[in-house]
Amino acid sequence: MNGLLLINMLTDEYKYKILKLVAANSETSQRELSKALGISLGKTNYCLQALIEKGMLKVSNFKNSKNKLAYMYLLTPKGIEEKSAITLAFLKAKIKEYEMLDAEIKSLSQEVNADIMPLALNLNIVDNAK
């Protein structure tokens, strides 16, 4: 498959998740990555190939406990740098999202209070509560 196509299939979300999972356990299999990511094994393979082509991951063979040849994925310095950059970008986006939600919650709370207080006064609920 064309390297450019592989790279285009790889979103920052998948890139981040794969780099994070590999950093936590370099012996994670493609099948385990696929399950953790919630995507097909084929797409997982394409994403891994794209990260390898971009120089963010390197792959080496090792023998696992069942004496079968398996792959070990390792973050390269470029992969570590990319993971950090994506983490920072996601953090900034989540903070902005939180601030927007916080402002919306405050606005809705004020709206509810503005709508309920006149009703409560009309029903003498506020006066009776004293």
C-alpha positions, 0 to 999 in steps of 0.5 A: 500500500502507498505510504502516503495513503497509510499516513492519511489513514492515521489520525492523531487519535490513533497515533496517540493511542498506539504510541501510548500503548506501545510505550506501556508495553513494547511486546503488545501484539497487533491483535491486542492493539486492535482490541484496545483501539477498537479497530480491525486488525488490518487497520491496526497493521496499516497504522503501525506501518505508517508509524514505522514509515514516519520513523516513530516506531521501529520493529524488531523480532523476539522469541516469546514464551511459546517459542514463536517469533513475534514482534516488539514495537519500540518508540523511536526518539521521534515517536517519543517527541510526537507522543509528547506533542500530541499529548500536549495538543489533546490536553490543550483541547480538553482544557478549552472544551472544559472551559467552554462547558463550564461557561455553558453550565454557568449560563444555564444555571443563571438562566434556570435561576432567572426562570425559577425565582419569579415563579417561586416568588409568585407562589410564595415559596421563597417567603415561606422558606424563611 
